[in-house]
């Protein structure tokens, strides 16, 4: 339990790994302790760059191996641009974990469908770690991942390992091909038609740009997956994480406190808002 949820805890940067030209992974450890950071897949932290500001970022590491604490993000604003310049030994403030998690425990016995767009693979990676650690508890496992170009693919070494496993169907597509790309070209929703899963006994977890998630839910529905078995992450709309600033309030819903993971049929109305 957080006693002071607005007070950042200092963490030291142990490793910075460049994933793509604008996306990087930070591995953090809390000085003076060997304890890991306990979290559930889909939860997020507020990361604070001292003197600059803070941003909400989902945890992208393994919940069963929570040391170091791992976050993957894209440099898209002042805070993340400053975060990108951090080096081993630098300090970073951490508040969390916050938010709802992917309800993977409710999906026991189901086929698992993970659909990610771009940086959306990072919040879904802990789900895949969990499923692989409890592989016999689930049916088929399908990972569908789409990016803008081959150069934007995250976790490339891990993806190759996952694609080489016989107990996972991992399909990757890009919007724009290159001379050396021999894989799928097109939007990620096109992969849903090809994927092998039982729509009547499946649970889907979706993360990416809102327009991508909207059309993913529609395509899953055409395959027969009901909206109440589809879960989406709305973390891109948050700011303070504790419902204090009101930045992420939509009607009675605070995305940071009631989400960021929602069952789609509970927030379908949000996808009709032009602001979203």
MOZIZI-V599228 format. One record per helix or strand of 3 or more residues. SS is the DSSP state (A for helix, B for strand). FROM is the first residue (numbers start at 1). LEN is the number of residues. If there is no record, write none. Layout:
# MOZIZI-V599228
ss->(SS SS)
from->(FROM FROM)
len->(LEN LEN)
This chain:
# MOZIZI-V599228
ss->(B B B B B A B A B A A B A A B A A B A A B A A B A)
from->(9 23 44 53 69 78 91 104 111 120 135 141 150 156 169 188 199 202 210 227 230 235 255 261 264)
len->(10 7 6 7 6 7 8 4 7 14 3 9 3 8 8 6 3 6 14 3 4 3 4 3 9)
